Amino acid sequence: MTPFMSDHYMALRLAEKRVWDFWFARDGADYHVFYLQAPQELAGRETRHWHVSIGHAVSQDLSTWEALPDALAPSQTSGDWDDYTTWTGSIFKHEKTWYLYYTGTNHAEKGLVQRIGLATSSDLLHWEKYPQNPLVTTDARWYELLDLNLWHDQAWRDPWVFQEPETGLFHMFLTARTNAGSSDERGIIGHAQSTDLIHWDVLPPITSPGDFGYLEVPQLVHIDKFYYLLFSAPARFHSDRHYERTGLRPVTGTHYLIADHPLGPFRFCTYNFLVGEPTGLFYSGKLIQAPDGDWKFMACYQFAPDGSFIGELTDPMTVSIAETGELTVDWQSHQLTIPQMIAELAAIQPV
């Protein structure tokens, strides 16, 4: 499989698959991107999310990508913890080993309970799942367990792993929900800690609830004097309290919090989304440092204005950073390419 390229704003499009959530691993001059993917014909959310694997591509400029062999797929052994899905994760390199943490669900629980597992590699190409998976499960002391009267799943997914400079401890931020409060306000970033990247202690949430039903695909980035905690949220999962406080119309996209330390406390620098609009065109946004040292923003092209799923990655977008720490992304021009994008996509495979 090779990417289908065109001359408009589009970094990665696959001829046979549609892609969405993604994360990076940088190895020298090479940027590796890992992403959720499903067959082109399974564009609807209720099908693509349950027929998912983790794809892999490499680039040296963040715009021209070469597809590589897939990284991970659900277990073929019935009854395994991840025999249904392998969902969003992140990659961390320690010494000579790459650690890929990912979200798994199983058929026995109908994919409703999420856990975190690990695969490792020495070359980013050949991955071996850790035999004692799953490694990190939720803790009812602080986090909501499955209750379909409150929410549609048990949220414990999208692990983002990093090392704290001061202590050398490893930390994992996750999409989770607190176990108290109004259902539409329970979204928080969960937290776990490790000394060896294998054994993890679940800790209280790293953020406060109140604004969203969930905060998806977190990313922590250190730029100059601030730490930025990115997350994505759909318009439908903004809380009533968030609207009452901000007066802002809910949009879908990528937001961020800011802090002076990697473990917070995190605060809103602005209530405006970093990249957001009503139809959900951009999602799962990430910041990445380009070869020239400038920071860029990339996202998944998610939903077209007619509601159809696009499923490809954007080209890098320019990021501006104010002295106050506020971020701005030049993303509006990327909207102009949508009619051309949809036509090209239809030429590959009918939507």
N, C-alpha and C positions, 0 to 999 in steps of 0.2 A: 504494500500500500504506500502511495506517495501523496503528499499534500497537493491539492489543486490550488494554484496561485492565480491571482489576477492583479490588475494595476490599481485597484482601489484600496481603501484602508482595510486590510485583512492580513493578519499574520499567519494564521494556521487554519486551513480548511482541509478536511479529509474527504476523499471521493466516496468512501463507503460508510463513514461514521459521522455522527454528530457529537460534538464535545461540549463540556460545560465546565464545572469546577476544575481548577488547575493549581499547580504549585511548582516552584522552581528548585533546581539544585545547580549550583555553579561549580564547574571543575576547570580551573584555569581560564582559558579563553572561551570555553564551551558553556553555553547555557542549555541545561536540560530542563524540559518542561514535561510534567506528568499530569494527566488529565483524565477525567471521567469520560467515557465514550459508550455509545450504543449504536446499533445499526441505523442507517439513514431512515429506514422505513418506520422505525419506532420512535417517532418524534414526540408523541404525547407523554406527559409526565408520568402517567400511570403505567406506561410500558417501558420507557427508556430507563427509569430508575431501577427497574427490576430485571433488566437485561444488560447489566453494566460490567465493564472491565476498566482497568487502568492502562491507558496508552502512554506513549513516550515518544518524544521528538527532541532534536538537538539543533542549535543555531549558534552563530557567532555574532549576530547583529540584532537579534530579537524580532526580525521581520521575515527572514528566509529560513524555513525549517525543513529538516529532513526527518521523516518518520522512521522510527526504530522499532524493534520488536516490542510487543506489549510487555508491561511490567508485571501486572498481577491480574488474577481473575478469581471469582468465587471458587471455593473448594468443590471438587467433584465427588467428594465423599459425603453422602447423606448423613445428617446429624452433626456435622462439624459446625463450629460457632459462626463461620463465615460461608456457609454453603448457599446463601441467597445473594448477598451483595458484598462487594468491596468498594467502599465509598471514600470520600475525600480524606486526604491526609497531608503530611508534610515530610520533608527529608532533612536529616541532620547528619553531618559528618563528624565522627569522633575518631581521632587517630587515623587508622587506615580503613575504617569501615563506614559505609553509608547505612543509615538507619531510616527506613521508610515506615512511619506510623500511619495506620489507615483505620477507617471505620468499617466494621463488619456487622452483618445481621444474618439470621438463619431462618430457614423455612418453618421450623417447628413453632417459632414465635411470630410467624407471618411478617417478619421484617420489622417488627414494631419496637424491639429492644436493641439499642445500639451499644457496642462495645469497641474498645480500641485494641488493635493487634499490631504486630511488628513483622517486617521482612527486612533482611539485611543483604548487602552486596559489597563486593570489593571493587566493582567497575561500573556500577549504575546500569548494567545490562542484564546481569544474571542475578535473580532475586530468590532468596530462600525464606519461607515463612518460619517464624520462630516456633519451635515445637510446643512450647508451653503457652501459646496464645489461648485466650486474650490476656493482655497484660494489665489493662486499666478498665475497671468497671465503676459505675456510679456509686455514690454513698448516700443513703437515705437521711443521714444526719443533716445534710445541707441541700440535697438535690431531689427534684421531683422524680418519682418512679412512675411506671406506666399506669395511667388512669385515663381511660378513654372518655370519661365524663369531663375531664379537664383539658386534655390535649390529645392530638392524634398519634403521638408516639412517645417513647422514652428517649429524650434528647441527650445524647452523649457521643458527640461526633466531631469531625473536622479538627483533629489534633494539630496544634502548632507547637513545635518543640524548639527550645533554645537553651543556651547556657548563661547563667547569671555571671557577669564578669567578676564581681566582688567575692563571691563565695565558691564559684566553680560548680555549684549545684545545677542540675538540669530541671527545667520546668516545662510543663505542658499546659497550654491554654486550650479550652474546648468549648464547643457549642453545647449549652446545657440550660436547665431551668431550675430556679429555686423552688423549694417545697412549701412556700407560703405566699399569700397575696392573691390578688385578682389574676385570673388565668392569662389575660392579655398583657400583663405586666411582668411575667415571671422570667423572661429571657435574660440570661446573664452569661458571662464567660466563666466557665469552670476552671479549676486549677488542680494540678497534681505536681508532685516533686519527686526527684530521684537522685541518687548518688552515682548510679551506674548505667542508666538508660534502660534497665531491665525491670528493676523492682521500683514500683511507684506508690507513693502515699497520696491519697486524695485529700485535698485541703479545701477550706471554704472558698466560695467564689471570689474572683479577682475584681469583679465589677459589681455595681449595685443594680437591682431590678427597678422596674418602673416605666420603661419607655417602649419596650418591644416584646413580642411573644417569643422571639428568639433572635440571637445574633450569630449569623452563620459565617463559616469559612474565615475564622480570625487569622490575622497576620500581625506580628509585632516587628517593627522596623525602627532602628535607631538612626536618626538624621540630625547631625549637629548636636544641639543641646537637649533635644526632645526625643521621647519614645512615642511612636504612633501605633495605636492598636486599631487596625482596620477590621471591619466586619460588614456583612451584607444583610439586608432585611427587605422583605417585600412590603409593599404599601399596606396590604391587608392585615399585616401583623404589627402595625403601630398601635400602641395603647391609647385609650381615651385620655389618660392623664398626660401623655406626651403631647397630644394635640392641644389640650387645654393650656398647657404650660407654654408651648411654642407658638401656637396659632398657625403653624405651617401645614399645608396640605400634604398628606402622606404621599411619598413617592417610593419607587423600588430602586435599589442600587446599593452602592458602597458608601459607608459612613466611617468615621474614625473618632477615637478618643485620644487624648494626649496626656503625657505624664513626664515627670522629671527622672523617674526611675523605672526599670523594666517591670517591677512588680507594683507599680502605681504609687499613690492613688491616681486613678484615671478620671479625667474630666472631659466634658465637651469643650472643644475650642470654638466650635460654632454648631448651631443646630441644623444648619444646611448640610445636606448630604454632599460628600466629595464629588460623587458622580451619581445622579439619580434623576429619574423622570417617571411619569405615571405608567407608561406601558411596560416597563421592565426591560428596556433594550439592553442595558449593560448590567452585569451581575458578577459576583465573585471576584471583585477587583483586587489587584495586587500591585504593590510598589516594587520596582526592580531598578537596580543601578546599571545603566547602560555602559558599554565599553569606554565611552569618553568621560565617565564619572558622573554624568547627569542622572538625576532620578526620573524615572518614567512610570507611567501607570498603564497597566493592561487589564483587560476584562474579557469576560465571555460575552459575545453577542448572543443575547438570550431570546427575547420575544420581539417579533416584528409588530408594527402598528395594528395588523389584523389579528394578532394573538398567536400566530404560528411560531413554532420554535425554530430558531436559526441554527444555533449549535456550532459556533466557530470562535476563534480567538481574535481579538483586535490587534492591530499594530500598536507599538508603544505610543503613548500620548505624553505631551509635555507637561511637566509638573513645576509649579512655582511655589516657593516657600517664603512666607512673610517672616519678618523679625519676631512677630508674636507667636510664630509656629503654625499659623493657619496655612493650609494647603489649598492650591487651586489647580485644577486639571483642565486643559484645553480639549474638551470632548465634544462640544457642540458640532464641529465640522464633520465628525464621524457619522452623525445622523444623516447627512446628505447622501450617503452612499447606499442607504438601505434599499431603495427600489432596484438599483443595479445588482445588489447582493442577492436579493430574492430571485431576480430573473436568472442569474447565474446558477443559483442553487437548484432552481427548477430544471435547468438544462442538464444537471448531473443526475438528479433523481426527483421525480414529482414530489412536491411537498404534501 
